[in-house]
Amino acid sequence: ENEANEKMKPYVEGLRTATTQLKEATMWLMQNGMSNFDNAGASSHDYLQLFGLTSFALMWAKMAKAALAKEGSGDRFYADKLATARYFFDRVLPDATSHLAKVKTGATPVMALPADAF
């Protein structure tokens, strides 16, 4: 619904990328977590981080849309909200890519260490 709004483009694209990555991580866990529970355990932290980042991306996109509707009102709050949203999408959300990569790494590197190595 917001794809036609040029000012929403960075938020729509960022959210779309994060959502695609979350779907990919979910599919990987469904395919690999049930056959080897170690995969689910080893990937759980990064999966939850990816889920959280995607959720925050949705909320920041909604806040950006609301702030854009008030753009030009003279209230600095909305400009600051947009700057913060842009910061999240440019500096924080890209971490989703590394979380997806770590999910897909699975349990092998985690389980390679014997218990007495800890």
C-alpha positions in Angstrom: 0.0 0.0 0.0 3.0 2.3 0.5 5.1 1.3 -2.5 3.8 4.3 -4.6 4.9 6.8 -2.0 8.5 7.7 -2.9 9.2 9.0 0.6 8.3 5.6 2.1 10.6 3.7 -0.3 13.5 3.1 2.0 11.2 1.8 4.7 9.2 -0.4 2.4 12.3 -1.8 0.9 14.0 -2.4 4.2 10.9 -4.1 5.6 10.5 -6.2 2.5 14.1 -7.4 2.8 13.8 -8.2 6.5 10.5 -10.0 6.0 12.1 -12.1 3.2 15.0 -13.0 5.4 12.7 -13.9 8.3 10.8 -16.2 6.0 14.0 -17.8 4.8 15.2 -18.4 8.3 11.8 -19.8 9.3 11.9 -22.2 6.3 15.5 -23.2 7.2 14.5 -24.0 10.8 11.5 -25.9 9.7 13.6 -28.1 7.4 16.6 -28.5 9.6 15.4 -28.0 13.2 13.0 -30.9 13.3 15.6 -33.4 11.9 18.3 -32.2 14.2 17.2 -30.4 17.4 20.7 -29.0 17.8 20.1 -26.9 14.7 17.1 -25.4 16.4 19.0 -24.7 19.6 22.1 -23.3 18.0 20.0 -21.0 15.7 17.4 -19.8 18.3 19.2 -16.7 19.5 19.8 -15.4 16.0 16.4 -16.3 14.8 14.8 -14.3 17.7 17.1 -11.4 16.9 16.0 -11.5 13.3 12.3 -11.7 14.3 12.8 -8.8 16.6 14.5 -6.6 14.0 11.7 -7.4 11.5 9.1 -6.5 14.0 10.8 -3.2 14.8 11.1 -2.5 11.0 7.3 -2.8 10.7 6.8 -0.5 13.7 9.3 2.1 12.4 7.8 2.0 8.9 4.4 2.8 10.5 5.9 5.6 12.6 7.6 7.0 9.5 4.3 7.0 7.6 2.6 8.9 10.4 5.5 11.3 10.7 5.5 11.9 6.9 1.8 12.8 7.1 2.7 15.6 9.6 5.8 16.7 7.6 5.8 20.5 7.2 3.8 21.0 10.4 6.7 22.8 11.9 6.8 20.4 14.8 10.4 19.1 15.2 9.1 15.9 16.8 8.2 14.5 13.4 11.5 15.4 11.7 13.3 13.8 14.6 11.1 10.7 14.3 12.0 10.4 10.6 15.7 10.8 11.4 15.5 8.1 14.0 13.6 5.8 11.6 16.2 6.4 8.9 18.9 5.6 11.5 17.2 2.3 12.3 16.8 1.3 8.7 20.3 2.3 7.7 22.4 1.3 10.7 20.5 -1.3 12.7 18.3 -3.3 10.3 21.2 -4.5 8.2 22.2 -6.7 11.1 19.3 -8.9 10.0 21.5 -10.2 7.2 24.2 -11.5 9.6 21.5 -13.1 11.8 20.1 -15.0 8.8 23.6 -16.2 7.9 24.2 -17.5 11.5 20.8 -19.2 11.6 21.7 -21.1 8.4 25.1 -22.1 9.8 23.3 -24.5 12.0 24.7 -26.5 14.9 28.0 -27.8 13.4 30.3 -25.1 14.7 28.6 -25.0 18.1 28.6 -28.8 18.6 32.2 -29.2 17.3 33.6 -28.3 20.7 33.5 -31.1 23.3 31.7 -30.3 26.6 34.9 -30.2 28.6 36.3 -27.4 26.4 33.9 -25.1 28.2 
